[in-house]
Amino acid sequence: MLGVECYFANPYPSWKRGLNEHTNGLIRQFFLKGTNFKIIKQQQVDEVVELINHRPRKSLDYRTPHDLMRYSGDNQVMLYFRFELAFH
């Protein structure tokens, strides 16, 4: 067991899912709404993930998720974004 805490928000009220909605907005900068992910390669997704994980965030005191994961020995810091295509 990893000992990781998971939190689930209600699916409909978007104001209760601020980080989720913000991350969706970041993804939409690269993959527009209506993008057919069946033709997107995992390499393209990995490049976007790399860019998002190296983007400074105001909520992280202008540090990046990558910096926090790299420099924190604390297993409770789980801010790293990961995205994999479900179909190939």
N, CA, C and O atoms as CSV, one atom per row, in Angstrom:
chain,resi,resn,atom,element,x,y,z
A,1,MET,N,N,0.847,-1.178,0.000
A,1,MET,CA,C,0.000,0.000,0.000
A,1,MET,C,C,0.889,1.235,0.000
A,1,MET,O,O,1.878,1.299,0.729
A,2,LEU,N,N,0.532,2.207,-0.815
A,2,LEU,CA,C,1.328,3.427,-0.944
A,2,LEU,C,C,1.101,4.431,0.173
A,2,LEU,O,O,1.962,5.275,0.421
A,3,GLY,N,N,-0.021,4.362,0.841
A,3,GLY,CA,C,-0.305,5.331,1.894
A,3,GLY,C,C,-0.637,6.706,1.351
A,3,GLY,O,O,-0.332,7.712,1.993
A,4,VAL,N,N,-1.254,6.770,0.184
A,4,VAL,CA,C,-1.592,8.031,-0.465
A,4,VAL,C,C,-3.054,8.357,-0.193
A,4,VAL,O,O,-3.932,7.507,-0.346
A,5,GLU,N,N,-3.304,9.602,0.213
A,5,GLU,CA,C,-4.673,10.034,0.430
A,5,GLU,C,C,-5.261,10.548,-0.874
A,5,GLU,O,O,-4.604,11.290,-1.604
A,6,CYS,N,N,-6.488,10.160,-1.167
A,6,CYS,CA,C,-7.190,10.621,-2.373
A,6,CYS,C,C,-8.432,11.382,-1.944
A,6,CYS,O,O,-9.106,11.009,-0.984
A,7,TYR,N,N,-8.723,12.446,-2.666
A,7,TYR,CA,C,-9.900,13.255,-2.390
A,7,TYR,C,C,-10.743,13.330,-3.653
A,7,TYR,O,O,-10.223,13.527,-4.751
A,8,PHE,N,N,-12.039,13.171,-3.487
A,8,PHE,CA,C,-12.945,13.219,-4.618
A,8,PHE,C,C,-13.935,14.356,-4.412
A,8,PHE,O,O,-14.545,14.478,-3.350
A,9,ALA,N,N,-14.086,15.181,-5.430
A,9,ALA,CA,C,-15.037,16.289,-5.376
A,9,ALA,C,C,-16.337,15.869,-6.050
A,9,ALA,O,O,-16.361,14.927,-6.842
A,10,ASN,N,N,-17.401,16.567,-5.735
A,10,ASN,CA,C,-18.662,16.322,-6.430
A,10,ASN,C,C,-18.472,16.577,-7.917
A,10,ASN,O,O,-17.792,17.536,-8.284
A,11,PRO,N,N,-19.044,15.758,-8.780
A,11,PRO,CA,C,-18.757,15.866,-10.208
A,11,PRO,C,C,-19.327,17.098,-10.910
A,11,PRO,O,O,-18.788,17.497,-11.942
A,12,TYR,N,N,-20.384,17.714,-10.403
A,12,TYR,CA,C,-21.031,18.778,-11.164
A,12,TYR,C,C,-20.646,20.194,-10.771
A,12,TYR,O,O,-20.426,21.010,-11.665
A,13,PRO,N,N,-20.551,20.541,-9.485
A,13,PRO,CA,C,-20.206,21.932,-9.159
A,13,PRO,C,C,-18.721,22.226,-9.395
A,13,PRO,O,O,-17.872,21.848,-8.588
A,14,SER,N,N,-18.419,22.898,-10.499
A,14,SER,CA,C,-17.029,23.147,-10.875
A,14,SER,C,C,-16.297,24.024,-9.867
A,14,SER,O,O,-15.073,23.939,-9.765
A,15,TRP,N,N,-17.011,24.863,-9.119
A,15,TRP,CA,C,-16.358,25.728,-8.144
A,15,TRP,C,C,-15.774,24.928,-6.979
A,15,TRP,O,O,-14.987,25.468,-6.202
A,16,LYS,N,N,-16.135,23.675,-6.847
A,16,LYS,CA,C,-15.572,22.823,-5.803
A,16,LYS,C,C,-14.332,22.081,-6.287
A,16,LYS,O,O,-13.694,21.359,-5.521
A,17,ARG,N,N,-13.996,22.260,-7.551
A,17,ARG,CA,C,-12.869,21.540,-8.139
A,17,ARG,C,C,-11.895,22.512,-8.785
A,17,ARG,O,O,-11.555,22.362,-9.959
A,18,GLY,N,N,-11.448,23.499,-8.036
A,18,GLY,CA,C,-10.617,24.570,-8.576
A,18,GLY,C,C,-9.354,24.091,-9.258
A,18,GLY,O,O,-9.090,24.484,-10.394
A,19,LEU,N,N,-8.562,23.252,-8.602
A,19,LEU,CA,C,-7.313,22.783,-9.203
A,19,LEU,C,C,-7.594,21.938,-10.438
A,19,LEU,O,O,-6.876,22.027,-11.434
A,20,ASN,N,N,-8.636,21.121,-10.369
A,20,ASN,CA,C,-9.010,20.303,-11.515
A,20,ASN,C,C,-9.393,21.168,-12.706
A,20,ASN,O,O,-8.953,20.916,-13.827
A,21,GLU,N,N,-10.206,22.182,-12.466
A,21,GLU,CA,C,-10.622,23.067,-13.552
A,21,GLU,C,C,-9.437,23.856,-14.106
A,21,GLU,O,O,-9.344,24.074,-15.314
A,22,HIS,N,N,-8.538,24.282,-13.227
A,22,HIS,CA,C,-7.348,25.014,-13.675
A,22,HIS,C,C,-6.467,24.110,-14.546
A,22,HIS,O,O,-5.973,24.536,-15.591
A,23,THR,N,N,-6.279,22.875,-14.112
A,23,THR,CA,C,-5.471,21.929,-14.888
A,23,THR,C,C,-6.124,21.631,-16.231
A,23,THR,O,O,-5.430,21.521,-17.242
A,24,ASN,N,N,-7.434,21.502,-16.256
A,24,ASN,CA,C,-8.129,21.309,-17.528
A,24,ASN,C,C,-7.875,22.482,-18.463
A,24,ASN,O,O,-7.686,22.293,-19.665
A,25,GLY,N,N,-7.869,23.697,-17.913
A,25,GLY,CA,C,-7.589,24.884,-18.726
A,25,GLY,C,C,-6.180,24.863,-19.289
A,25,GLY,O,O,-5.964,25.252,-20.436
A,26,LEU,N,N,-5.212,24.408,-18.486
A,26,LEU,CA,C,-3.835,24.301,-18.981
A,26,LEU,C,C,-3.749,23.284,-20.119
A,26,LEU,O,O,-3.080,23.521,-21.125
A,27,ILE,N,N,-4.422,22.170,-19.952
A,27,ILE,CA,C,-4.411,21.133,-20.997
A,27,ILE,C,C,-5.058,21.661,-22.271
A,27,ILE,O,O,-4.596,21.366,-23.373
A,28,ARG,N,N,-6.128,22.442,-22.122
A,28,ARG,CA,C,-6.841,22.986,-23.293
A,28,ARG,C,C,-5.982,23.980,-24.083
A,28,ARG,O,O,-6.273,24.251,-25.248
A,29,GLN,N,N,-4.939,24.522,-23.468
A,29,GLN,CA,C,-4.040,25.396,-24.222
A,29,GLN,C,C,-3.279,24.607,-25.285
A,29,GLN,O,O,-2.822,25.176,-26.276
A,30,PHE,N,N,-3.146,23.315,-25.080
A,30,PHE,CA,C,-2.405,22.465,-26.012
A,30,PHE,C,C,-3.324,21.582,-26.849
A,30,PHE,O,O,-3.071,21.360,-28.033
A,31,PHE,N,N,-4.380,21.086,-26.235
A,31,PHE,CA,C,-5.333,20.225,-26.919
A,31,PHE,C,C,-6.705,20.892,-26.849
A,31,PHE,O,O,-7.352,20.887,-25.802
A,32,LEU,N,N,-7.138,21.457,-27.952
A,32,LEU,CA,C,-8.399,22.192,-27.981
A,32,LEU,C,C,-9.582,21.274,-27.740
A,32,LEU,O,O,-9.509,20.068,-27.976
A,33,LYS,N,N,-10.667,21.858,-27.269
A,33,LYS,CA,C,-11.887,21.092,-27.046
A,33,LYS,C,C,-12.290,20.414,-28.351
A,33,LYS,O,O,-12.269,21.032,-29.415
A,34,GLY,N,N,-12.648,19.169,-28.262
A,34,GLY,CA,C,-13.023,18.414,-29.449
A,34,GLY,C,C,-11.862,17.666,-30.076
A,34,GLY,O,O,-12.034,17.003,-31.099
A,35,THR,N,N,-10.673,17.763,-29.473
A,35,THR,CA,C,-9.507,17.050,-29.994
A,35,THR,C,C,-9.775,15.551,-29.975
A,35,THR,O,O,-10.277,15.011,-28.989
A,36,ASN,N,N,-9.441,14.897,-31.057
A,36,ASN,CA,C,-9.592,13.452,-31.147
A,36,ASN,C,C,-8.335,12.807,-30.564
A,36,ASN,O,O,-7.297,12.759,-31.224
A,37,PHE,N,N,-8.428,12.318,-29.343
A,37,PHE,CA,C,-7.268,11.747,-28.674
A,37,PHE,C,C,-6.880,10.381,-29.237
A,37,PHE,O,O,-5.852,9.819,-28.858
A,38,LYS,N,N,-7.682,9.862,-30.116
A,38,LYS,CA,C,-7.309,8.601,-30.764
A,38,LYS,C,C,-6.160,8.796,-31.753
A,38,LYS,O,O,-5.475,7.836,-32.107
A,39,ILE,N,N,-5.947,10.038,-32.198
A,39,ILE,CA,C,-4.856,10.288,-33.144
A,39,ILE,C,C,-3.669,10.996,-32.490
A,39,ILE,O,O,-2.658,11.252,-33.143
A,40,ILE,N,N,-3.795,11.310,-31.203
A,40,ILE,CA,C,-2.708,11.953,-30.458
A,40,ILE,C,C,-1.761,10.866,-29.961
A,40,ILE,O,O,-2.202,9.854,-29.416
A,41,LYS,N,N,-0.487,11.071,-30.146
A,41,LYS,CA,C,0.535,10.118,-29.702
A,41,LYS,C,C,0.885,10.373,-28.235
A,41,LYS,O,O,0.817,11.506,-27.759
A,42,GLN,N,N,1.256,9.317,-27.531
A,42,GLN,CA,C,1.652,9.454,-26.133
A,42,GLN,C,C,2.820,10.423,-25.994
A,42,GLN,O,O,2.917,11.130,-24.992
A,43,GLN,N,N,3.703,10.465,-26.980
A,43,GLN,CA,C,4.846,11.388,-26.938
A,43,GLN,C,C,4.367,12.841,-26.882
A,43,GLN,O,O,4.950,13.654,-26.165
A,44,GLN,N,N,3.316,13.172,-27.629
A,44,GLN,CA,C,2.766,14.524,-27.589
A,44,GLN,C,C,2.220,14.839,-26.195
A,44,GLN,O,O,2.427,15.933,-25.671
A,45,VAL,N,N,1.534,13.887,-25.613
A,45,VAL,CA,C,0.984,14.067,-24.269
A,45,VAL,C,C,2.119,14.255,-23.269
A,45,VAL,O,O,2.047,15.122,-22.398
A,46,ASP,N,N,3.165,13.445,-23.393
A,46,ASP,CA,C,4.306,13.545,-22.482
A,46,ASP,C,C,4.974,14.917,-22.564
A,46,ASP,O,O,5.410,15.455,-21.547
A,47,GLU,N,N,5.056,15.484,-23.768
A,47,GLU,CA,C,5.643,16.818,-23.936
A,47,GLU,C,C,4.805,17.874,-23.227
A,47,GLU,O,O,5.349,18.776,-22.590
A,48,VAL,N,N,3.485,17.765,-23.334
A,48,VAL,CA,C,2.587,18.708,-22.664
A,48,VAL,C,C,2.707,18.568,-21.150
A,48,VAL,O,O,2.760,19.566,-20.432
A,49,VAL,N,N,2.749,17.339,-20.672
A,49,VAL,CA,C,2.898,17.089,-19.239
A,49,VAL,C,C,4.194,17.710,-18.725
A,49,VAL,O,O,4.210,18.322,-17.657
A,50,GLU,N,N,5.270,17.556,-19.476
A,50,GLU,CA,C,6.556,18.127,-19.093
A,50,GLU,C,C,6.451,19.654,-18.977
A,50,GLU,O,O,6.958,20.242,-18.021
A,51,LEU,N,N,5.804,20.281,-19.934
A,51,LEU,CA,C,5.637,21.739,-19.893
A,51,LEU,C,C,4.782,22.176,-18.703
A,51,LEU,O,O,5.116,23.143,-18.020
A,52,ILE,N,N,3.686,21.470,-18.456
A,52,ILE,CA,C,2.797,21.822,-17.351
A,52,ILE,C,C,3.501,21.636,-16.009
A,52,ILE,O,O,3.345,22.457,-15.105
A,53,ASN,N,N,4.268,20.570,-15.879
A,53,ASN,CA,C,4.964,20.304,-14.610
A,53,ASN,C,C,6.115,21.269,-14.353
A,53,ASN,O,O,6.602,21.361,-13.226
A,54,HIS,N,N,6.554,21.984,-15.376
A,54,HIS,CA,C,7.638,22.959,-15.203
A,54,HIS,C,C,7.132,24.401,-15.235
A,54,HIS,O,O,7.925,25.337,-15.335
A,55,ARG,N,N,5.838,24.577,-15.153
A,55,ARG,CA,C,5.233,25.905,-15.164
A,55,ARG,C,C,5.045,26.391,-13.722
A,55,ARG,O,O,4.403,25.709,-12.923
A,56,PRO,N,N,5.598,27.559,-13.380
A,56,PRO,CA,C,5.415,28.084,-12.018
A,56,PRO,C,C,3.939,28.339,-11.718
A,56,PRO,O,O,3.180,28.768,-12.587
A,57,ARG,N,N,3.549,28.070,-10.478
A,57,ARG,CA,C,2.163,28.258,-10.057
A,57,ARG,C,C,2.093,29.223,-8.885
A,57,ARG,O,O,2.859,29.118,-7.927
A,58,LYS,N,N,1.173,30.153,-8.975
A,58,LYS,CA,C,0.972,31.104,-7.883
A,58,LYS,C,C,0.621,30.358,-6.593
A,58,LYS,O,O,1.091,30.719,-5.514
A,59,SER,N,N,-0.206,29.316,-6.712
A,59,SER,CA,C,-0.629,28.552,-5.534
A,59,SER,C,C,0.531,27.809,-4.876
A,59,SER,O,O,0.417,27.371,-3.731
A,60,LEU,N,N,1.639,27.666,-5.588
A,60,LEU,CA,C,2.825,26.989,-5.049
A,60,LEU,C,C,3.930,27.997,-4.743
A,60,LEU,O,O,5.109,27.645,-4.687
A,61,ASP,N,N,3.529,29.264,-4.544
A,61,ASP,CA,C,4.479,30.337,-4.266
A,61,ASP,C,C,5.470,30.481,-5.429
A,61,ASP,O,O,6.668,30.684,-5.227
A,62,TYR,N,N,4.943,30.372,-6.628
A,62,TYR,CA,C,5.687,30.523,-7.891
A,62,TYR,C,C,6.796,29.491,-8.074
A,62,TYR,O,O,7.786,29.734,-8.765
A,63,ARG,N,N,6.609,28.341,-7.443
A,63,ARG,CA,C,7.482,27.196,-7.712
A,63,ARG,C,C,6.749,26.281,-8.672
A,63,ARG,O,O,5.563,26.475,-8.939
A,64,THR,N,N,7.437,25.304,-9.181
A,64,THR,CA,C,6.814,24.365,-10.115
A,64,THR,C,C,6.519,23.048,-9.407
A,64,THR,O,O,7.184,22.721,-8.424
A,65,PRO,N,N,5.539,22.287,-9.880
A,65,PRO,CA,C,5.315,20.956,-9.324
A,65,PRO,C,C,6.576,20.092,-9.424
A,65,PRO,O,O,6.867,19.304,-8.524
A,66,HIS,N,N,7.312,20.244,-10.512
A,66,HIS,CA,C,8.553,19.491,-10.686
A,66,HIS,C,C,9.550,19.818,-9.574
A,66,HIS,O,O,10.164,18.914,-9.007
A,67,ASP,N,N,9.713,21.100,-9.260
A,67,ASP,CA,C,10.635,21.499,-8.197
A,67,ASP,C,C,10.224,20.902,-6.856
A,67,ASP,O,O,11.065,20.405,-6.107
A,68,LEU,N,N,8.940,20.952,-6.559
A,68,LEU,CA,C,8.475,20.431,-5.277
A,68,LEU,C,C,8.678,18.926,-5.171
A,68,LEU,O,O,9.045,18.426,-4.107
A,69,MET,N,N,8.446,18.201,-6.254
A,69,MET,CA,C,8.643,16.753,-6.224
A,69,MET,C,C,10.126,16.411,-6.175
A,69,MET,O,O,10.518,15.435,-5.537
A,70,ARG,N,N,10.940,17.197,-6.835
A,70,ARG,CA,C,12.370,16.928,-6.904
A,70,ARG,C,C,13.072,17.239,-5.585
A,70,ARG,O,O,13.941,16.486,-5.147
A,71,TYR,N,N,12.696,18.344,-4.958
A,71,TYR,CA,C,13.416,18.799,-3.782
A,71,TYR,C,C,12.766,18.399,-2.463
A,71,TYR,O,O,13.364,18.568,-1.400
A,72,SER,N,N,11.575,17.883,-2.521
A,72,SER,CA,C,10.896,17.520,-1.282
A,72,SER,C,C,11.105,16.044,-0.998
A,72,SER,O,O,10.829,15.194,-1.844
A,73,GLY,N,N,11.586,15.750,0.176
A,73,GLY,CA,C,11.682,14.367,0.599
A,73,GLY,C,C,10.380,13.915,1.229
A,73,GLY,O,O,10.251,12.766,1.652
A,74,ASP,N,N,9.415,14.821,1.290
A,74,ASP,CA,C,8.132,14.555,1.929
A,74,ASP,C,C,7.216,13.812,0.965
A,74,ASP,O,O,6.882,14.331,-0.100
A,75,ASN,N,N,6.814,12.613,1.327
A,75,ASN,CA,C,5.936,11.816,0.465
A,75,ASN,C,C,4.530,12.387,0.379
A,75,ASN,O,O,3.741,11.946,-0.457
A,76,GLN,N,N,4.195,13.360,1.226
A,76,GLN,CA,C,2.857,13.919,1.214
A,76,GLN,C,C,2.683,14.978,0.131
A,76,GLN,O,O,1.556,15.398,-0.131
A,77,VAL,N,N,3.746,15.412,-0.494
A,77,VAL,CA,C,3.645,16.415,-1.558
A,77,VAL,C,C,3.367,15.681,-2.861
A,77,VAL,O,O,4.285,15.153,-3.489
A,78,MET,N,N,2.122,15.646,-3.261
A,78,MET,CA,C,1.735,14.929,-4.476
A,78,MET,C,C,1.049,15.902,-5.431
A,78,MET,O,O,-0.173,15.879,-5.575
A,79,LEU,N,N,1.828,16.748,-6.074
A,79,LEU,CA,C,1.285,17.772,-6.952
A,79,LEU,C,C,1.640,17.519,-8.409
A,79,LEU,O,O,1.254,18.291,-9.286
A,80,TYR,N,N,2.350,16.476,-8.663
A,80,TYR,CA,C,2.844,16.204,-9.999
A,80,TYR,C,C,1.703,15.762,-10.891
A,80,TYR,O,O,0.896,14.918,-10.502
A,81,PHE,N,N,1.635,16.318,-12.064
A,81,PHE,CA,C,0.573,16.010,-13.009
A,81,PHE,C,C,1.009,14.856,-13.910
A,81,PHE,O,O,2.127,14.854,-14.424
A,82,ARG,N,N,0.136,13.886,-14.098
A,82,ARG,CA,C,0.440,12.750,-14.964
A,82,ARG,C,C,-0.789,12.466,-15.816
A,82,ARG,O,O,-1.920,12.518,-15.333
A,83,PHE,N,N,-0.559,12.171,-17.059
A,83,PHE,CA,C,-1.671,11.947,-17.978
A,83,PHE,C,C,-1.247,10.895,-18.995
A,83,PHE,O,O,-0.220,11.043,-19.657
A,84,GLU,N,N,-2.032,9.845,-19.116
A,84,GLU,CA,C,-1.739,8.814,-20.107
A,84,GLU,C,C,-2.984,8.562,-20.938
A,84,GLU,O,O,-4.106,8.605,-20.432
A,85,LEU,N,N,-2.779,8.306,-22.180
A,85,LEU,CA,C,-3.885,7.965,-23.044
A,85,LEU,C,C,-4.356,6.562,-22.716
A,85,LEU,O,O,-3.546,5.665,-22.487
A,86,ALA,N,N,-5.671,6.373,-22.693
A,86,ALA,CA,C,-6.231,5.066,-22.333
A,86,ALA,C,C,-6.297,4.129,-23.526
A,86,ALA,O,O,-6.443,2.919,-23.351
A,87,PHE,N,N,-6.193,4.652,-24.702
A,87,PHE,CA,C,-6.275,3.804,-25.888
A,87,PHE,C,C,-5.114,4.114,-26.813
A,87,PHE,O,O,-4.644,5.251,-26.860
A,88,HIS,N,N,-4.654,3.133,-27.539
A,88,HIS,CA,C,-3.524,3.313,-28.447
A,88,HIS,C,C,-3.839,2.737,-29.791
A,88,HIS,O,O,-3.007,2.792,-30.696
